[in-house]
Amino acid sequence: MSKRLKVLFVSTEVTPYAKAGGLADIAGALPPVLKEMGLDIRVIMPKYKGIDIEADQTLLNNSVPLYFIENDSYYKREYIYSTPEGDYPDNMERFAYFCKEILKRIKREGFKPDIIHANDWETALIPVYLKTTYKDDEFFKDVKTVFTIHNLAYQGIFQASEWDKTELNPDIFNLQGLEYYKKINLMKGALIFADYITTVSPRYAEEIQGDEYGFGLQNVLSSRKESISGIINGIDYLYWDSENDSQIPQNFTINSLNKKPINKQHIQTEMGMEIGRDIPLIAAIGRLTDQKGWDLIVESIDKICEKDLQLIVLGEGEKKYQDIMTEISKKYPLKTSINIKFDLALAKKIYAAADIFLMPSKFEPCGLGQLISYRYATLPLGRETGGLADTITDYTKDKAHGTGFLFKNYKSKDLVDAIERALDVYRDRRAWRNIQKRVVKADYSWKHSAKDYKNLYKNVIKSLKRDV
């Protein structure tokens, strides 16, 4: 009988215990699927304020053990990473402690993983500690690390004066180590010391090795190109499910797509918009930031709203975009619904109601919105970048396999042109229905991504053993 693969999955947020972004959903959904595939996988995270447990261990879905690192002075706070005024000033200390305590904890409890899977800059010191502080520790011999970049824009950069808080040897604070323009860059440390690096889409794995999306680390990444690959995120198919979703007004399936417009009429009524099942409804859900393409949307918003369509927005973000979109709702009251808030129940209603899902991102490591939109027979319109390019096939270029609409150049004119292309196809009822059926059949559940991760873990162990 082959040995059961042991994996420790490290994340600073895990659904349903703490969530600031998509990482939480991944950390909550991927490990249970990996466990079903036969892995001995365990998850570890900080114990934040509001996590109500009697002991420091509880269970994730399907009995995946979930461990907590406790320190009230670091983690018992209102927010995970930052307040509305900015990042916590002691974030270096908070997450260096997290990484150090994880390694102490597993050694103390005798759980020796084959793979430690770390995620984003907050966990980046784990590969560094293993290759430096613990390099001669017999317990950690043969423990390998996989480090996943969810968004390279966030790197964990701190002043050099905080180096002592890492408890690392000053010898690695240099250009070949964690130094970055005379500051500390934790992400850089993981990119150098991790045994393998993944991103959340194949296209993004390529993009970050170039100047446009490398955010200053492209040379480090390109030097490790043989140890980098991308695996598309999955989504929870039980949670996002047009057939059984109790939070949408009208359920529907691939065989009853004629019922989908009932959801549109409900949202139009609820939001005080003009009611009409044939009015094309475009939706945008998520953060109102430059990364998500809101500068393009704002630049072309009048041209968009002057067309025969409706626009519904849900999300929070930069104040300038919130203010502009609020004014737009006053200018086009029957054609727009601008909701500056986070509301998961409303998000589901919008996914089910919309015809087109808008994602004109400047860059997009993976993107979950387009994958969710498929589950509700809503066609995505995005920029040809990162995970959007990997998961959306442009119908304009490939009618036999098209699943949505893409534009390449980051210009408002190109965004408007893509919307016009989508509206032209929308008027062709038969063509639109065929694309809807195609996207509903698409499978971006976690089982495919989990299989890729399982194979990756095995290959990392095999390849590194050959190198010894």
N, C-alpha and C positions, 0 to 999 in steps of 0.2 A: 504493500500500500504506500502511495506517495505521501510525503510529508505535507501536512496542511499549511498553506501559506499564511503567515502572520503579518498583519498590517496595522500600524497605528496611524489613524487619520487625524491630523492636527488642524484645527480651525478656530479662529477667534469668534466665530458666530455659527450657530447651528439652529435651524428651524426645528421645533417651535420655541426654543429657549431664548434665543437672542437673534435679532435680524437687523442688519443695516443695508444689506444689498443681496445680490444674487448668490454670493458665496454661501450664505446661510441655507438657501434652498438646496444647493449642491451637497453641502455637508450633511443635510438631513435626509436626502433622498438616495445618494449614491452608495453609502456604506451598507444599508439594508439589502440592496440588490447584490452587492458583492458577497454579502454573507450567504444569500440564497445560492450563490455560485460556488459555495464551499470554502470561502476564506474565513479565517479567524481574524475578523477585523474589529477594532475598537476605536472609539472616537474620544478626543479629549479637547476641552475648551475651558476658558475662564468661567468662574462662578460669579455672574453679575448680579447686581441688585434686582430683586424681583423673581429670581429663580428659587422656587419654593420646594426644597427637598430636605428630608430628614437626615439623610446620609450624603456622602459626597459621590455616590454612584447611583445612577438610575439606568433606565433602559430606553434605547431608541426603538424605532420600529423593528419588528421581527427579532427582538432580543439582542440587538447590537449593544454591547456595554458602552455606556457613556460616562466618562470621568470628568471631574471638575478640578481645576486648580484654584484654590481659595486664597484670597488676600483682600480683605475688606478695604484696606487703604488704597488699593489699586483698582479694584473692580466693582466696589459697591457705590456706583455713581449713576446719575440719571441717563447718561449716554455711554455708548461703547467706545468710540474713538474721539469724539469732539463734541463741543457744545455749539449752539448757533453762533457764538462769538469766535469759534476757531478750535483748533486741535488742543487736546490737553497738553500742557507744557512738559509733563513727565511721561509722555508716551514711550520714549526710549526705555526708560526704567521699567515701566509697566510690562512691556512685551519682552524685554530681555529677561525679566524675572520669569515670565510665563515659559519661555524656551528652556531656561535653566532648570526650572522646577519639573518640567515634563521628563527630562532625562534623569533627574534624581528619582523621580517617582517610579518610573518603569524599572529602574535598577533595584530600587528598594523592594518593589513588589514582585520582582522576578519575571516580568513579562518582557521577553526579548523578541522584538519584532524582526522579521526579515526586511521589511520596508517601513520606513517612516515617511509618510506622505504629508509634506508641509504645504501650506497655501498662503501666498502673498507675503508682503514684507514683514508683517507682524510675527511670522513664524520663521523668518529667514535665517535667524541665528542658529537654528538647530543643525543644519548641515555644517555650519562653521564650527560649532562646538565639537561635533563628532570628529571632524578632521584635524582639530587642534587640541583642545582641552582633553578630549577623551580618546585620542588616537592610540594610546598605549593601554587603554582600559580593556581587559580581557572580556568583560561582559558585552561591550559594544563591538567586538570583533565581528566582522561580516554583516553588521547592520547597515543597510543601504538607504539612501534618501532619494525621493522623487519630490521635486519642487514645482508647483504649478503657479504660473503667472495668470492671474485673472484680469489684471489691468496694470500694464507697465507704467502708466502715468503716476501711480502711487508707489513710491519706492522706499519710504522710510528714511528720509534724509535729516541728519541732526548735526549740531555743532560738534567740532572736534573735542571741545572741552568736556563732552559727555562720554568720552571713550572709556573711562574707568568703570562706568556703569555696566559695560558689557562683560567685564572681568576677563577680557581677552588679552593676549600678549601684544604689546605695542608693535612688535615686529610685523604684524599683518596690517598695520595702518599705513599703507603705502599704495602706490598706483597699481601694484600687482595684487593688492588686497582690497580692503573696504574703503580706502580713501577715494573721495570724489570731489574734485575742486576744493580741496582742503577741508571737506566735511566728511561725515560718516554716511555711507550709503548701505543700508542693511540688505536691500534687494541685490545689490552688486555682490555682496558676500555669498548669498545663496547661489547666484549664477556661476560663481567661481567654484564653490565647494560642494554643491549638490552632485550626486552621481548621475542624475538625469533631470532634464527640465521639460515640462510640458506647458502648453498654453491651451486655451479653450476652443481653438479652432485651427485647422491646418493653415489657412490663409494668414491668420494672425501670427503664427509661428514664423512664417516667411517675412511678413511685413516688419516685425520688430527687429529684424537683422539689418534693416536699411535706415537711412538717415531720417526719413519722414516720420516714422513711428517708433524709432528706437529710443527716444527720450534720453539721449546721451549714453545709453548702454549698448548701442548697436555693435560696437567693436567687441565688447565682452561676449555678446550673444553669438556673433558670427564666428568667433574663435571656438565656440562650442557647438557649431551647427550639426555635428555628427551625433550630438546628445540632446537634440531638441526635436520635439514633434508636437502636433496639435491633435487634441481629441475634442470633438464637439460635445457641448453640454447636452444633457437630456432634460426632460421635464416630467413631472408627475402626471401620468395619464389617468390616474384615478381622480385627482383633484381638478385637472383641466379636462372636462368631458362634457361636450354639448348634449350627449344623450341622457346623462344622469345628474347633471349639475342642478342642485336644488335652489341655487341663487340666481338663476336666470328665469325670466317669465315663461319662456316657451322652449322646451327641449326639442331637439331634432337630431336626425341621423343622416347618413349619406343617402338614404332612401326617402327622406322626408325634408329635403332642403327647401321645399316650398314653404315650410313653417318658419324658417329663419327670419324673414321680414317682420314677423309678429314682434320679435324682440326689438327691431328698429322702431316700430310704431309705439311700443311701450316707452322706450328711452326718449323719443321725440315728445311724447306727452309729458313725461316726467320732467323734462328739461325746458318745457315751454317753447319748443321749436316747431316749425311748420311740419305738419303730419303728412307723410306720404311714403308708401313703401317703395316707390320707384325712385325717390331722390337718393343719389349716391351719398353715402355717409362715410367720411374719412375720420379715423380716430388716431390720436396720439396719446400714449400712456407712458409715464416715466418722468425722469428728472429733466427739468427745464434748464439745460446747460449747453455750452458751446459744443461739448463733445457729442451731444445727441443731435446736433444740427439745428439748434434753435435760432442761430443767427441767420441761417438760410430761410427758415420758416417765417421769421419776422420780416426779413427783407422782401419776401414775396407774398406776404399775407393778404394784401389787398387783391392782388391778381388771383390768388386762390379763392378768396371769398366772393369775388365777382362772378365766378363760374357757377354753373347749375349743380351745386353740391351743398353738403352740410359738413361742418367740422366740429368734433367734440374732443376736448382736451382734458386729461386728468393727470395731475402731478404737481410737484413743488420743485423749486429750484432757485435760480438767480433772480433777485428782485426785479431787475430790469425787464426780464421776460415775463415775469408774473404781472407786472404793471401794464406792459404793452398788451398782453393777451386779455387782461381785464377790460381795457379800453376797446379792444376788438369786439368783445362780447356785447358792449353797449352800441357799437357801430353796426353790428350785424346780429341783432337779437334773435331773429328767427332762423338764422343760418348757422349760428355757433352756440356752443355750450362750453364755457371755460370753467373748470373746476380745480381750483388751486388747493389741493389737499391730497392726502393718501387715503384711499378707500378701496379695500380689496373687493368688497361685495359689488361696488359700483364698477370696478374694473372688469369683473366678469360679465356684467350686463353690457358693457361697452364692447368687449370682445365679441359677444354673441350678436350684437346689433349691427356692428360696422360692416361695411363692404370692403373697405381698404384700410390697412393698418400702416401708419406712416413712421418710417425709421430712417431719416436722412442723415445718419451719423457721420461725423468727421472721421472717427475711427470706432470700431466695434469689435472687441476681442471675440465675443461670440454672439451675444444678443439672445434673449429668451422670448421677447415679444413676438417675433416672427414665428417662432415654434408654437407658441400658445395660440396665435391667430389661426394657424392651420387647424387646430382642434375645434375651431368654431366656424370653419369654412369662410374665413376672412382672409383676403389676399394681401400679402405684405408689399409695401413699396419702400425700397431702401436704397442706400448708396452701395455701390459695389466695393465693399471693403470688409476685411476680417470675416467673421462668422456669417455676416449677411451674404457675402459672395459665395460662401460655402453651402448655404442652405436655401438660397432663393435662386431659381432659374428664371431668367428674364423671358417672359412670354413673347415679347416683341422679337427676340432673336431665335427662340426655339418654341414654336407653337405646340409641338408634339410632347414636350416635357415641361413647359413653363408652369411655374407655381406663383409668380408674382411679377413685379416690375423693378428694374434696377436702373440707376444712372451712375455714370462714372465720375465726371468732374464735379468738384465741390463748388458748385455755382448755383445761385438761386434760379437762373434760367433753366438749367438742366433739371432741377427739381420740378419746376412748373411743367416742363416738357414731359417728364415722366408721369405726372398727374394727368396731363391731357391724353397721353397714350392709354393710361389705365381707364379713363372715362370713355374713350372710344370703344374699348373692348367691353366695358360694362354695358354699353348700349346694345351689344350683340348678346342677347339672352342665352342662346345656346352655347356660345363660346365660353361665357362667364360660368355657366353651370358646369361645363366640362372641367374647367380649371378648379372649381370648388370641389368637385368629386376627387380630383387628383390630389389636392392638398389634404383632404380629410383622410385619404389612404396613406399619406406619408407617415412614417414611424420614426419619431425622435424621442421615444421612451428611453429610460435609463438602461434598459437591458443591453442595447447595442454599445453604448459608451462604457458600461461596466465591463463588458467582455473585452473591450479594447484596453481598459486599465488593468484587468487581470493578466492579459497577455503581456502588457508592458512590464508589470511587476516581475513576471517570470523571466522575461528577456533581460531585464536589468541585472537580476541575480546571476543568470547564466553568463552574460557577457563579462561581468566584473570578475566572476570566478576564473574565466579564461585568461583575464589580464594578469592575474596574480602569478 
